[in-house]
Amino acid sequence: MSGRKAGRTVFVLALGTVGLLVLLALLAPWVAPYGPQARGIELLADPGPDHLLGTDQQGRDILTLLLFGSRVALLVGFGATLLSMTLGIPLGLISGYKGGAVDSMIMGICEVVFSFPGILLAILLVFITQSPSVVNVMVALSATGWAGWARLVRGQVLQERTRDYVLMARTAGAGTPRILFRHILPNTVSVLLVQFSFAVGSALLAESSLSFLGLGPQDLPSWGSLLSEGAALFVCSPWMATFSGLAIFVSVLSFNVIGDRLRDRFAQPDLASTTGTGGG
């Protein structure tokens, strides 16, 4: 009983962390103590009354950079996941319901996507565009993320398509789109909700990795770029690397804890293994 109570407490904390993160990201322009480009005369300052988390090598307030960086992290995390879902879910529905050659073709494409390390393919796509904007990063991550959603949804459809409610819908003359989107898809919501939590955390981590390598959004603060800059100055001033690393760690951990708890709640198999880089 105590273990279950502890698990519930951890879930509430993770949910509260994600909620607070979203709120701070939305309110960053109003709650940040300084502007994201504001520079002071104190370089690499330690945490203090004027700068609660210190400053970077350009005199910018680290707390401000982290708050504005959360906007990039969440925008890419949710955006890449939603793009992956938009492409992967319909393909998974069609693949599982139609079967045959259609299923073989779609799953064959998924296998090709799975054969490439997701982060390396995202790096290649961002490098080719030569414009690592927020939109391009989201597209690059979803270019591989959709395959995980397609495979997951296909598996659910294979289980659902022989159930009585589907057979009754066919007998009543319902067309394929109606059966897929009005009958089968709503019965996979619990699985999709679990996958969504894992996928956002995965995409957030992937965006931080790209930014750490200098391939993230260049015109906006991001946690990965802050971590990269802070790592080079860690001996002189460990604050930027420490706080940006903690922001990434706590955020990804919170999304994964939520996914784990939802998976246990819905008694689903290990969905985390289907979550590839970029929200899938």
C-alpha positions as CSV (number, residue, x, y, z in Angstrom):
1,M,0.0,0.0,0.0
2,S,2.9,2.4,0.9
3,G,4.5,1.6,-2.5
4,R,1.3,2.5,-4.3
5,K,1.0,5.7,-2.3
6,A,4.6,6.6,-3.1
7,G,4.0,6.0,-6.8
8,R,1.0,8.2,-6.7
9,T,3.0,11.0,-5.0
10,V,5.8,10.8,-7.6
11,F,3.2,10.9,-10.3
12,V,1.6,14.0,-8.8
13,L,5.0,15.7,-8.5
14,A,5.8,14.9,-12.1
15,L,2.5,16.2,-13.3
16,G,2.9,19.3,-11.2
17,T,6.4,19.8,-12.6
18,V,5.2,19.6,-16.2
19,G,2.3,21.9,-15.4
20,L,4.6,24.4,-13.8
21,L,7.0,24.2,-16.8
22,V,4.2,24.8,-19.3
23,L,3.0,27.8,-17.2
24,L,6.4,29.3,-16.9
25,A,7.0,28.9,-20.7
26,L,3.7,30.7,-21.5
27,L,4.4,33.5,-19.0
28,A,8.2,33.8,-19.7
29,P,8.0,37.3,-21.1
30,W,6.3,38.5,-17.9
31,V,8.0,36.5,-15.2
32,A,11.6,36.6,-16.5
33,P,13.6,39.2,-14.5
34,Y,15.3,40.5,-17.7
35,G,14.9,40.3,-21.5
36,P,16.5,37.3,-23.2
37,Q,19.1,39.6,-25.0
38,A,19.7,42.0,-22.1
39,R,23.4,42.1,-21.1
40,G,24.8,43.4,-17.9
41,I,28.3,44.3,-16.8
42,E,28.7,41.2,-14.5
43,L,30.1,38.4,-16.5
44,L,30.0,34.8,-15.2
45,A,28.6,36.1,-11.9
46,D,27.7,33.7,-9.2
47,P,24.0,33.4,-8.1
48,G,23.0,36.4,-6.0
49,P,20.2,38.9,-5.4
50,D,20.4,40.5,-8.8
51,H,20.8,37.3,-10.7
52,L,19.3,34.4,-8.9
53,L,21.1,31.7,-11.0
54,G,24.1,33.8,-12.0
55,T,25.1,35.2,-15.5
56,D,26.8,33.8,-18.6
57,Q,29.9,35.0,-20.3
58,Q,27.9,37.7,-22.0
59,G,26.4,39.0,-18.8
60,R,22.9,37.6,-19.6
61,D,20.8,36.4,-16.7
62,I,20.8,32.5,-16.6
63,L,17.3,32.3,-15.1
64,T,15.9,34.4,-17.9
65,L,17.6,32.2,-20.5
66,L,16.2,29.1,-18.9
67,L,12.7,30.5,-18.8
68,F,12.8,31.5,-22.5
69,G,14.6,28.2,-23.3
70,S,11.7,26.3,-21.9
71,R,9.5,27.7,-24.7
72,V,11.8,26.2,-27.3
73,A,12.0,22.9,-25.5
74,L,8.2,22.5,-25.1
75,L,7.4,23.9,-28.6
76,V,9.7,21.4,-30.2
77,G,8.7,18.6,-27.8
78,F,5.0,19.0,-28.4
79,G,5.3,20.2,-32.0
80,A,7.4,17.3,-33.2
81,T,5.2,14.8,-31.3
82,L,2.0,16.2,-32.9
83,L,3.5,16.2,-36.4
84,S,4.6,12.6,-35.9
85,M,1.1,11.6,-34.7
86,T,-0.5,13.4,-37.6
87,L,1.4,11.3,-40.1
88,G,1.9,8.1,-38.1
89,I,-1.6,7.5,-36.7
90,P,-3.5,7.5,-40.1
91,L,-0.8,5.3,-41.7
92,G,-1.0,2.9,-38.7
93,L,-4.8,2.7,-39.0
94,I,-4.7,2.0,-42.7
95,S,-1.9,-0.5,-42.3
96,G,-3.6,-2.5,-39.6
97,Y,-7.1,-2.4,-41.1
98,K,-6.3,-3.1,-44.7
99,G,-3.5,-5.6,-44.3
100,G,-2.0,-7.4,-47.3
101,A,0.2,-5.4,-49.7
102,V,-0.8,-2.1,-48.1
103,D,0.3,-3.3,-44.7
104,S,3.6,-4.7,-46.1
105,M,4.4,-1.5,-47.9
106,I,3.8,0.8,-44.9
107,M,5.6,-1.5,-42.4
108,G,8.5,-1.9,-44.9
109,I,8.9,1.9,-45.0
110,C,8.8,1.9,-41.2
111,E,11.6,-0.7,-41.0
112,V,13.7,1.4,-43.3
113,V,13.2,4.4,-41.0
114,F,14.0,2.3,-37.9
115,S,17.2,1.1,-39.5
116,F,18.6,4.6,-39.2
117,P,19.5,6.1,-35.8
118,G,16.9,8.8,-35.3
119,I,19.1,11.5,-34.0
120,L,21.7,11.0,-36.8
121,L,19.0,11.3,-39.5
122,A,17.7,14.4,-37.7
123,I,21.2,15.9,-37.7
124,L,21.5,15.2,-41.4
125,L,18.1,16.8,-42.3
126,V,18.9,19.9,-40.2
127,F,22.4,20.1,-41.8
128,I,21.0,19.8,-45.3
129,T,18.5,22.7,-44.7
130,Q,21.3,24.9,-43.4
131,S,18.6,26.7,-41.4
132,P,18.1,25.1,-37.9
133,S,14.9,27.0,-37.0
134,V,12.3,25.7,-34.6
135,V,10.1,24.5,-37.5
136,N,12.9,22.7,-39.3
137,V,14.0,21.0,-36.1
138,M,10.4,19.8,-35.5
139,V,10.1,18.5,-39.0
140,A,13.5,16.8,-38.8
141,L,12.5,15.0,-35.6
142,S,9.1,14.0,-36.9
143,A,10.7,12.6,-40.1
144,T,11.7,9.6,-38.0
145,G,9.2,9.8,-35.1
146,W,6.1,9.0,-37.2
147,A,7.2,5.4,-37.7
148,G,6.9,4.5,-34.1
149,W,3.3,5.8,-34.0
150,A,2.4,3.9,-37.1
151,R,3.7,0.6,-35.7
152,L,2.0,1.2,-32.4
153,V,-1.4,2.0,-33.9
154,R,-1.2,-0.8,-36.4
155,G,-0.7,-3.3,-33.5
156,Q,-3.8,-1.8,-31.7
157,V,-5.9,-2.0,-34.9
158,L,-5.0,-5.7,-35.4
159,Q,-6.4,-6.4,-32.0
160,E,-9.5,-4.3,-32.5
161,R,-10.6,-5.0,-36.0
162,T,-12.0,-8.4,-35.2
163,R,-14.1,-7.3,-32.2
164,D,-17.8,-7.4,-32.2
165,Y,-18.4,-3.6,-32.4
166,V,-16.3,-3.4,-35.6
167,L,-18.2,-6.3,-37.2
168,M,-21.5,-4.7,-36.3
169,A,-20.4,-1.4,-37.8
170,R,-19.5,-3.2,-41.0
171,T,-22.8,-5.0,-41.0
172,A,-24.6,-1.6,-40.6
173,G,-22.8,-0.4,-43.8
174,A,-20.3,1.9,-42.2
175,G,-17.4,2.8,-44.5
176,T,-13.8,2.3,-43.7
177,P,-13.1,6.0,-42.6
178,R,-16.0,5.9,-40.2
179,I,-14.9,2.5,-38.8
180,L,-11.3,3.7,-38.3
181,F,-11.9,7.1,-36.9
182,R,-15.3,6.8,-35.1
183,H,-15.0,3.2,-33.7
184,I,-11.4,1.9,-33.6
185,L,-9.4,5.0,-32.9
186,P,-11.3,6.1,-29.8
187,N,-10.6,2.7,-28.3
188,T,-6.8,3.2,-28.6
189,V,-6.8,6.6,-26.8
190,S,-5.3,5.1,-23.6
191,V,-2.4,3.7,-25.5
192,L,-1.8,6.9,-27.4
193,L,-1.9,8.9,-24.2
194,V,0.9,6.8,-22.7
195,Q,2.9,7.0,-25.9
196,F,2.4,10.8,-26.1
197,S,4.0,11.4,-22.7
198,F,7.1,9.3,-23.6
199,A,7.3,10.9,-27.1
200,V,7.3,14.5,-25.8
201,G,10.1,13.7,-23.4
202,S,12.1,12.0,-26.2
203,A,11.6,14.9,-28.6
204,L,12.6,17.4,-25.8
205,L,15.8,15.4,-25.2
206,A,16.5,15.2,-29.0
207,E,16.1,19.0,-29.4
208,S,18.5,19.6,-26.5
209,S,21.0,17.2,-28.2
210,L,20.7,19.1,-31.5
211,S,21.1,22.4,-29.7
212,F,24.1,21.1,-27.8
213,L,25.7,20.3,-31.2
214,G,24.9,23.7,-32.5
215,L,22.1,22.4,-34.8
216,G,19.2,23.8,-32.8
217,P,17.4,27.1,-33.2
218,Q,20.0,29.8,-33.5
219,D,18.0,32.9,-32.8
220,L,16.4,31.7,-29.5
221,P,17.8,30.5,-26.1
222,S,17.6,26.8,-25.7
223,W,18.6,24.5,-22.9
224,G,21.0,22.4,-25.1
225,S,22.9,25.5,-26.3
226,L,23.1,26.8,-22.8
227,L,24.5,23.4,-21.6
228,S,27.1,23.4,-24.5
229,E,28.2,27.0,-23.6
230,G,28.3,26.2,-19.9
231,A,30.3,23.0,-20.4
232,A,33.1,24.9,-22.0
233,L,33.2,27.3,-19.0
234,F,32.4,24.7,-16.2
235,V,35.7,25.2,-14.4
236,C,35.3,29.0,-14.2
237,S,31.6,29.0,-13.7
238,P,29.6,25.8,-13.3
239,W,26.2,27.5,-12.9
240,M,25.0,27.6,-16.5
241,A,25.8,24.0,-17.3
242,T,24.4,22.8,-13.9
243,F,21.1,24.6,-14.1
244,S,20.5,23.9,-17.8
245,G,21.4,20.2,-17.3
246,L,19.0,20.0,-14.4
247,A,16.2,21.6,-16.5
248,I,16.6,19.0,-19.2
249,F,16.9,16.1,-16.7
250,V,13.9,17.1,-14.6
251,S,11.7,17.8,-17.6
252,V,12.5,14.5,-19.4
253,L,12.2,12.6,-16.2
254,S,8.8,14.1,-15.4
255,F,7.4,13.2,-18.8
256,N,8.7,9.6,-18.5
257,V,7.3,9.3,-15.0
258,I,3.9,10.4,-16.2
259,G,4.1,7.9,-19.1
260,D,5.2,5.1,-16.7
261,R,2.3,5.8,-14.3
262,L,-0.3,6.0,-17.1
263,R,1.1,2.7,-18.6
264,D,0.6,1.0,-15.2
265,R,-2.8,2.6,-14.9
266,F,-3.9,1.3,-18.2
267,A,-2.0,-2.0,-17.9
268,Q,-0.3,-1.6,-21.3
269,P,2.9,-3.3,-22.5
270,D,6.2,-1.5,-22.6
271,L,5.4,1.4,-24.9
272,A,8.7,3.2,-24.1
273,S,10.5,0.8,-26.4
274,T,8.5,2.1,-29.3
275,T,9.4,5.7,-28.6
276,G,12.1,6.8,-31.0
277,T,13.9,10.1,-31.4
278,G,11.6,12.9,-32.3
279,G,8.3,12.1,-30.7
280,G,7.7,8.6,-31.9
